[in-house]
Amino acid sequence: MQALLKLAELPRSTYYYWIQNSNRPDKDKELKILIQNIYDEHQGRYGYRRIRDELMNQGHKINHKKVQRIMKELGLKSLVRMKKYRSYKGQVGKVAPNILERNFKAEKPNEKWVTDITEFKLCGEKLYLSPMLDLFNGEIIAYTIDSRPTYSLVSKMLEKSFQQLTEEDELLIHSDQGWHYQMKKYRHALKERKITQSMSRKGNCYDNAVIESFFGIMKSEFLYLKDFESIEHFKQEFEKYIDYYNHKRIKAKLKGMSPVQYRTHALKAA
């Protein structure tokens, strides 16, 4: 035994500690099963803090450090976040002032929306995604996907988004200085509905950090996680992901609720 320990470069005390504890019942066995189940249900998208929040939602009081330790023991790691489409082509229309000024907090739904376009390659061709996100709860209000970044990519997304508005809503929509958002047609669509337009400063992605964050999450949790048989298959799966993102994916800053749960809770409390 001494020779084997020497060969393995294992101290005698470590060996006997392992022997002594290997027969003890695992007091965290049930918790490990719960953590593994949550991790699997969300396909590795949850890190230790979000798993802790989900456990709290299920009635289990637990420290995030313990969840972190158990996840390390189980070899569970949340996915790392991962090109941004540059739609800026100089001043081709009218540039709006930066009214949002990185104040990403909204007091109610349909008060502040942010939008942008991201580009990615799939099945040998480029695709462009244009979503609208509500800063109140991070909910994706609407989106469009197309193989070309034409103006209709944005205009169709706007039409879908406007369906969520009421006459009482006083809305601000923020974007970067991409050419779509400088277009007269875009500005007219907002003005017609008395919507305030806001734009990031030139080349400053931090002025629209929330939508940039969504793109990073979506790419790491969905785009880079799955294999798609075709563009149509991708669109079907993306629709499912957005439904998951809005209805099931909890956030710590939303008090452990999903975007839709948070909005519903806030409207009931109002």
C-alpha positions as CSV (number, residue, x, y, z in Angstrom):
1,M,0.0,0.0,0.0
2,Q,2.8,2.4,0.9
3,A,4.4,1.7,-2.6
4,L,1.1,2.5,-4.3
5,L,0.6,5.7,-2.4
6,K,4.1,6.7,-3.3
7,L,3.5,5.9,-6.9
8,A,0.3,7.9,-6.9
9,E,2.0,10.8,-5.0
10,L,-0.9,10.6,-2.5
11,P,-0.3,11.4,1.1
12,R,-1.3,8.7,3.6
13,S,-3.5,11.1,5.5
14,T,-5.5,11.9,2.3
15,Y,-6.0,8.3,1.5
16,Y,-7.3,7.4,5.0
17,Y,-9.6,10.5,5.0
18,W,-11.1,9.4,1.7
19,I,-11.6,5.8,3.0
20,Q,-13.2,7.1,6.2
21,N,-15.6,9.4,4.4
22,S,-16.5,7.2,1.4
23,N,-18.9,5.1,3.4
24,R,-20.7,8.0,4.9
25,P,-24.2,8.9,3.5
26,D,-24.2,11.9,1.3
27,K,-26.2,14.5,3.1
28,D,-26.5,16.6,-0.1
29,K,-27.8,13.7,-2.2
30,E,-31.3,15.1,-2.7
31,L,-30.0,18.6,-3.2
32,K,-27.6,17.3,-5.9
33,I,-30.5,15.7,-7.7
34,L,-32.6,18.9,-7.6
35,I,-29.6,20.9,-8.9
36,Q,-28.9,18.4,-11.7
37,N,-32.6,18.4,-12.7
38,I,-32.7,22.3,-12.8
39,Y,-29.5,22.3,-14.8
40,D,-30.8,19.7,-17.3
41,E,-34.3,21.3,-17.6
42,H,-32.7,24.6,-18.7
43,Q,-30.1,22.8,-20.9
44,G,-27.1,24.2,-19.0
45,R,-28.2,27.8,-19.3
46,Y,-28.4,28.4,-15.6
47,G,-25.3,29.3,-13.4
48,Y,-25.2,28.8,-9.7
49,R,-27.0,32.1,-8.8
50,R,-30.0,31.4,-11.0
51,I,-30.2,27.8,-9.9
52,R,-30.2,29.1,-6.3
53,D,-33.0,31.4,-7.2
54,E,-35.0,28.5,-8.7
55,L,-34.4,26.4,-5.6
56,M,-35.7,29.3,-3.5
57,N,-38.8,29.5,-5.7
58,Q,-39.3,25.8,-5.0
59,G,-39.2,26.5,-1.2
60,H,-35.6,25.4,-0.5
61,K,-33.5,27.9,1.5
62,I,-29.9,27.6,0.5
63,N,-26.8,29.8,0.2
64,H,-25.5,30.5,-3.3
65,K,-22.0,29.4,-2.3
66,K,-23.3,25.9,-1.4
67,V,-24.9,25.6,-4.8
68,Q,-21.7,26.8,-6.4
69,R,-19.7,24.1,-4.5
70,I,-22.1,21.3,-5.4
71,M,-22.2,22.3,-9.1
72,K,-18.4,22.2,-9.0
73,E,-18.5,18.7,-7.5
74,L,-21.0,17.6,-10.2
75,G,-18.9,19.2,-12.9
76,L,-21.8,21.5,-14.0
77,K,-20.9,24.8,-15.6
78,S,-23.1,27.4,-17.2
79,L,-22.4,28.2,-20.8
80,V,-20.0,31.0,-21.7
81,R,-21.4,33.9,-23.6
82,M,-20.1,34.5,-27.1
83,K,-20.7,39.1,-34.2
84,K,-22.6,42.2,-34.0
85,Y,-24.1,43.4,-37.2
86,R,-22.8,47.0,-37.9
87,S,-25.7,48.8,-39.5
88,Y,-24.1,52.2,-39.3
89,K,-23.4,53.7,-42.7
90,G,-22.8,57.3,-41.7
91,Q,-25.5,59.9,-41.6
92,V,-28.0,58.8,-44.2
93,G,-31.0,60.4,-42.5
94,K,-31.7,62.2,-39.2
95,V,-29.9,61.2,-36.0
96,A,-32.0,61.5,-32.8
97,P,-30.5,62.6,-29.5
98,N,-29.5,60.1,-26.8
99,I,-32.5,60.7,-24.5
100,L,-32.2,57.3,-22.8
101,E,-28.7,58.2,-21.6
102,R,-28.2,54.6,-20.2
103,N,-31.1,54.9,-17.8
104,F,-32.2,51.4,-18.4
105,K,-34.7,51.3,-15.6
106,A,-38.4,51.6,-16.5
107,E,-41.2,52.0,-14.0
108,K,-43.9,50.2,-16.0
109,P,-44.4,48.1,-19.2
110,N,-44.3,50.0,-22.5
111,E,-42.4,52.9,-21.1
112,K,-39.0,52.2,-22.6
113,W,-38.1,49.8,-25.4
114,V,-34.7,49.1,-27.0
115,T,-33.9,47.5,-30.4
116,D,-31.0,46.6,-32.5
117,I,-30.0,44.1,-35.3
118,T,-27.6,41.2,-34.9
119,E,-26.1,39.0,-37.7
120,F,-25.1,35.3,-37.7
121,K,-24.3,32.5,-40.1
122,L,-26.5,29.4,-40.4
123,C,-26.6,26.6,-42.9
124,G,-24.1,28.5,-45.1
125,E,-26.0,31.8,-45.2
126,K,-26.3,35.0,-43.2
127,L,-29.4,35.7,-41.1
128,Y,-30.4,38.9,-39.4
129,L,-32.5,39.2,-36.2
130,S,-34.3,42.4,-35.2
131,P,-36.0,42.2,-31.8
132,M,-37.7,44.7,-29.6
133,L,-37.1,44.5,-25.8
134,D,-39.0,46.1,-23.0
135,L,-36.7,47.6,-20.4
136,F,-39.3,47.1,-17.6
137,N,-38.8,43.4,-17.5
138,G,-36.5,42.4,-20.3
139,E,-39.3,40.8,-22.3
140,I,-39.0,40.4,-26.0
141,I,-42.0,42.2,-27.4
142,A,-41.6,41.1,-31.0
143,Y,-38.9,40.1,-33.5
144,T,-38.3,39.5,-37.2
145,I,-35.7,37.3,-38.9
146,D,-34.6,37.6,-42.6
147,S,-31.7,36.7,-44.9
148,R,-31.2,40.4,-45.8
149,P,-31.0,43.4,-43.5
150,T,-33.5,45.5,-45.5
151,Y,-35.7,48.1,-44.0
152,S,-38.6,45.7,-44.0
153,L,-36.7,43.7,-41.3
154,V,-37.3,46.6,-39.0
155,S,-40.6,47.9,-40.2
156,K,-42.3,44.5,-39.8
157,M,-40.9,44.2,-36.3
158,L,-42.3,47.6,-35.5
159,E,-45.7,46.6,-36.8
160,K,-45.7,43.6,-34.5
161,S,-44.5,45.6,-31.5
162,F,-47.1,48.3,-31.9
163,Q,-49.8,45.7,-31.4
164,Q,-48.8,45.6,-27.7
165,L,-49.4,49.3,-27.2
166,T,-52.5,51.0,-25.7
167,E,-53.6,54.6,-26.2
168,E,-52.4,55.5,-22.7
169,D,-48.8,54.3,-23.3
170,E,-46.1,57.1,-23.5
171,L,-43.2,55.2,-25.1
172,L,-39.6,55.9,-25.8
173,I,-37.8,53.6,-28.3
174,H,-34.0,53.6,-28.2
175,S,-31.6,52.2,-30.9
176,D,-28.1,52.8,-32.3
177,Q,-27.5,55.1,-35.3
178,G,-28.0,52.3,-37.8
179,W,-29.3,53.4,-41.2
180,H,-32.7,51.8,-40.6
181,Y,-33.4,54.0,-37.6
182,Q,-32.4,57.2,-39.5
183,M,-34.9,56.5,-42.3
184,K,-37.8,59.0,-42.7
185,K,-40.2,56.0,-42.8
186,Y,-39.0,54.8,-39.4
187,R,-39.1,58.2,-37.8
188,H,-42.6,58.8,-39.3
189,A,-43.9,55.5,-37.9
190,L,-42.8,56.6,-34.4
191,K,-44.0,60.2,-34.7
192,E,-47.4,59.0,-35.9
193,R,-47.9,57.1,-32.6
194,K,-46.3,59.9,-30.5
195,I,-43.4,57.7,-29.6
196,T,-40.1,59.5,-28.6
197,Q,-37.1,58.4,-30.5
198,S,-33.7,58.0,-28.8
199,M,-30.3,57.0,-30.3
200,S,-27.0,55.8,-28.9
201,R,-23.9,58.0,-29.5
202,K,-22.0,57.0,-32.6
203,G,-20.1,53.7,-32.1
204,N,-21.0,53.4,-28.4
205,C,-22.4,50.0,-27.7
206,Y,-22.7,50.6,-24.0
207,D,-25.5,53.1,-24.7
208,N,-27.6,50.1,-25.7
209,A,-26.1,47.5,-23.4
210,V,-29.3,45.7,-22.5
211,I,-30.1,44.5,-26.0
212,E,-26.4,43.7,-26.5
213,S,-26.6,41.5,-23.4
214,F,-29.7,39.7,-24.8
215,F,-27.8,38.9,-28.0
216,G,-25.0,37.4,-26.0
217,I,-27.4,35.3,-23.9
218,M,-29.4,34.2,-27.0
219,K,-26.3,33.1,-28.9
220,S,-24.7,31.2,-26.1
221,E,-27.9,29.6,-24.7
222,F,-29.5,28.9,-28.1
223,L,-27.6,29.5,-31.3
224,Y,-24.3,27.8,-30.3
225,L,-26.1,25.1,-28.3
226,K,-28.1,23.5,-31.0
227,D,-27.8,21.9,-34.4
228,F,-30.3,23.1,-37.0
229,E,-31.4,21.1,-40.1
230,S,-32.5,24.1,-42.0
231,I,-33.4,27.8,-41.8
232,E,-37.0,26.9,-41.2
233,H,-36.0,24.5,-38.4
234,F,-34.0,27.3,-36.8
235,K,-37.0,29.7,-37.0
236,Q,-39.3,27.1,-35.3
237,E,-36.8,26.4,-32.5
238,F,-36.1,30.2,-32.1
239,E,-39.8,30.8,-31.5
240,K,-39.7,28.2,-28.8
241,Y,-36.6,29.8,-27.3
242,I,-38.3,33.2,-27.1
243,D,-41.3,31.7,-25.5
244,Y,-39.0,30.0,-22.9
245,Y,-37.0,33.3,-22.5
246,N,-40.1,35.3,-21.8
247,H,-42.2,32.8,-19.7
248,K,-39.7,30.5,-17.9
249,R,-36.2,31.9,-17.7
250,I,-36.0,33.6,-14.3
251,K,-33.8,36.6,-13.5
252,A,-32.4,37.7,-10.2
253,K,-33.1,41.3,-10.9
254,L,-36.8,40.4,-11.5
255,K,-37.0,38.9,-8.0
256,G,-36.5,35.4,-9.3
257,M,-39.3,35.6,-11.8
258,S,-39.5,35.3,-15.5
259,P,-40.2,38.5,-17.6
260,V,-43.9,37.6,-18.1
261,Q,-44.3,36.6,-14.5
262,Y,-42.8,39.9,-13.3
263,R,-45.0,41.9,-15.6
264,T,-48.1,40.0,-14.5
265,H,-47.2,40.4,-10.9
266,A,-46.5,44.2,-11.3
267,L,-49.9,44.8,-13.1
268,K,-51.8,43.0,-10.3
269,A,-50.0,45.0,-7.6
270,A,-50.7,48.3,-9.4
